[in-house]
Amino acid sequence: MERSVWSFHQLIEERLARALESGYGARMYFEMFGQIKKILGQLEKWLEAAGAHATAKSFDPSVYLTLRLAPDQFPFARQVQTACDTAKLAAARLSGKEAPKHADNEQSLEDLRARVKSVLEYLNGFSAADFEGAATRHVTQPRWEGKYMLGADYFLEHALPNFFFHTTHAYALLRHNGVSLGKRDFLGPLSMHAP
Amino acid sequence: MERSVWSFHQLIEERLARALESGYGARMYFEMFGQIKKILGQLEKWLEAAGAHATAKSFDPSVYLTLRLAPDQFPFARQVQTACDTAKLAAARLSGKEAPKHADNEQSLEDLRARVKSVLEYLNGFSAADFEGAATRHVTQPRWEGKYMLGADYFLEHALPNFFFHTTHAYALLRHNGVSLGKRDFLGPLSMHAP
């Protein structure tokens, strides 16, 4: 019995450690990607609102694609492309999968909407189990010249802030150029409960 | 012995469930606030860069405080104040603590830097244990008229996107108005490892 107690204690600790390092982490990443998907869904609505604004004002909607907040910042189209790539590559890198390629050849708001939808479709194919072990995975990319980040650091320090950086710049560019959007359009619906 | 096996099994499941719902969640929130603190630290550097730019160009640095990207968006000062409040209130609400009050009376970039530093100081007082049970905590605020969000939803759907929304708007406003900043100034240093 003494021996059994000790080995069960060990089993508890081992299962806890595994849960901490993989299972729970996997659920956490899955939930974070749920939020990323939600914001991408909102981005698609901003693109729709931009098109409606251009129609109402009788100007070519594709002018949005080249607008910038500063001459040495990405233009609108590349803000949207980079937001999409950040989400897509984060999911791929944290799960050890290959991300689908996109040619960055969007010429219209409709093309950009299709890009967002294609990334949403890709992200919809992930389950929590895909992110098991994500926190300790080694993540790298060509421009890092062989250096790597641990998955947990990569997600928190790189993927998440970059995703919000580019989606917010896309939103801010539209607001700066007359599209009627508000904070609710950024956040989307909230999971509120009645008292 | 049969009985012991069963009760140990139960103990394992209970400890796992507790770990999943509180302990690990607490660590996750603590790490997320680590990232929030990092971005706040970067925001303080952007404010410093804005002051240096104004000095180099011989204009009054306080003009930054009233700049807007759209006439119906918050001006720069309020973007910074709201980023600070979002971080401060998220930590307070998820831990059941009272947040320190700020009077929103900043008149200069230096005042805004002091605001950021004061929130960083407040956040430095938190440990992972403060966020135990955060995911299931009921979070509300006066404007929600009695409705509430669960802590996990509140953090992911509200606090985190709002924090990045306002910090990115502060950054974009400075970039739009000539301050020399780049993505590295937004992200701060990354936890890279040699191959």
HADDOCK unambig.tbl for C-alpha pairs under 7 A between the chains (distance, minus, plus):
assign (segid A and resid 8 and name CA) (segid B and resid 8 and name CA) 6.91 0.50 0.50
assign (segid A and resid 12 and name CA) (segid B and resid 12 and name CA) 5.37 0.50 0.50
assign (segid A and resid 16 and name CA) (segid B and resid 16 and name CA) 6.00 0.50 0.50
assign (segid A and resid 20 and name CA) (segid B and resid 24 and name CA) 6.49 0.50 0.50
assign (segid A and resid 24 and name CA) (segid B and resid 20 and name CA) 6.47 0.50 0.50
assign (segid A and resid 35 and name CA) (segid B and resid 156 and name CA) 6.57 0.50 0.50
assign (segid A and resid 35 and name CA) (segid B and resid 157 and name CA) 6.64 0.50 0.50
assign (segid A and resid 69 and name CA) (segid B and resid 176 and name CA) 5.23 0.50 0.50
assign (segid A and resid 70 and name CA) (segid B and resid 175 and name CA) 6.24 0.50 0.50
assign (segid A and resid 70 and name CA) (segid B and resid 176 and name CA) 5.04 0.50 0.50
assign (segid A and resid 146 and name CA) (segid B and resid 195 and name CA) 5.55 0.50 0.50
assign (segid A and resid 147 and name CA) (segid B and resid 192 and name CA) 6.27 0.50 0.50
assign (segid A and resid 147 and name CA) (segid B and resid 193 and name CA) 5.48 0.50 0.50
assign (segid A and resid 147 and name CA) (segid B and resid 194 and name CA) 4.81 0.50 0.50
assign (segid A and resid 147 and name CA) (segid B and resid 195 and name CA) 5.08 0.50 0.50
assign (segid A and resid 148 and name CA) (segid B and resid 192 and name CA) 5.58 0.50 0.50
assign (segid A and resid 148 and name CA) (segid B and resid 193 and name CA) 5.26 0.50 0.50
assign (segid A and resid 148 and name CA) (segid B and resid 194 and name CA) 6.72 0.50 0.50
assign (segid A and resid 148 and name CA) (segid B and resid 195 and name CA) 6.71 0.50 0.50
assign (segid A and resid 149 and name CA) (segid B and resid 191 and name CA) 6.19 0.50 0.50
assign (segid A and resid 149 and name CA) (segid B and resid 192 and name CA) 4.95 0.50 0.50
assign (segid A and resid 149 and name CA) (segid B and resid 193 and name CA) 6.03 0.50 0.50
assign (segid A and resid 153 and name CA) (segid B and resid 191 and name CA) 6.53 0.50 0.50
assign (segid A and resid 156 and name CA) (segid B and resid 35 and name CA) 6.57 0.50 0.50
assign (segid A and resid 157 and name CA) (segid B and resid 35 and name CA) 6.63 0.50 0.50
assign (segid A and resid 157 and name CA) (segid B and resid 187 and name CA) 6.87 0.50 0.50
assign (segid A and resid 157 and name CA) (segid B and resid 190 and name CA) 6.47 0.50 0.50
assign (segid A and resid 161 and name CA) (segid B and resid 187 and name CA) 6.96 0.50 0.50
assign (segid A and resid 164 and name CA) (segid B and resid 164 and name CA) 6.07 0.50 0.50
assign (segid A and resid 165 and name CA) (segid B and resid 168 and name CA) 5.91 0.50 0.50
assign (segid A and resid 168 and name CA) (segid B and resid 165 and name CA) 5.92 0.50 0.50
assign (segid A and resid 168 and name CA) (segid B and resid 168 and name CA) 6.49 0.50 0.50
assign (segid A and resid 175 and name CA) (segid B and resid 70 and name CA) 6.25 0.50 0.50
assign (segid A and resid 176 and name CA) (segid B and resid 69 and name CA) 5.19 0.50 0.50
assign (segid A and resid 176 and name CA) (segid B and resid 70 and name CA) 5.03 0.50 0.50
assign (segid A and resid 187 and name CA) (segid B and resid 157 and name CA) 6.88 0.50 0.50
assign (segid A and resid 187 and name CA) (segid B and resid 161 and name CA) 6.98 0.50 0.50
assign (segid A and resid 190 and name CA) (segid B and resid 157 and name CA) 6.46 0.50 0.50
assign (segid A and resid 191 and name CA) (segid B and resid 149 and name CA) 6.19 0.50 0.50
assign (segid A and resid 191 and name CA) (segid B and resid 153 and name CA) 6.50 0.50 0.50
assign (segid A and resid 192 and name CA) (segid B and resid 147 and name CA) 6.28 0.50 0.50
assign (segid A and resid 192 and name CA) (segid B and resid 148 and name CA) 5.58 0.50 0.50
assign (segid A and resid 192 and name CA) (segid B and resid 149 and name CA) 4.95 0.50 0.50
assign (segid A and resid 193 and name CA) (segid B and resid 147 and name CA) 5.48 0.50 0.50
assign (segid A and resid 193 and name CA) (segid B and resid 148 and name CA) 5.26 0.50 0.50
assign (segid A and resid 193 and name CA) (segid B and resid 149 and name CA) 6.04 0.50 0.50
assign (segid A and resid 194 and name CA) (segid B and resid 147 and name CA) 4.81 0.50 0.50
assign (segid A and resid 194 and name CA) (segid B and resid 148 and name CA) 6.72 0.50 0.50
assign (segid A and resid 195 and name CA) (segid B and resid 146 and name CA) 5.53 0.50 0.50
assign (segid A and resid 195 and name CA) (segid B and resid 147 and name CA) 5.06 0.50 0.50
assign (segid A and resid 195 and name CA) (segid B and resid 148 and name CA) 6.71 0.50 0.50
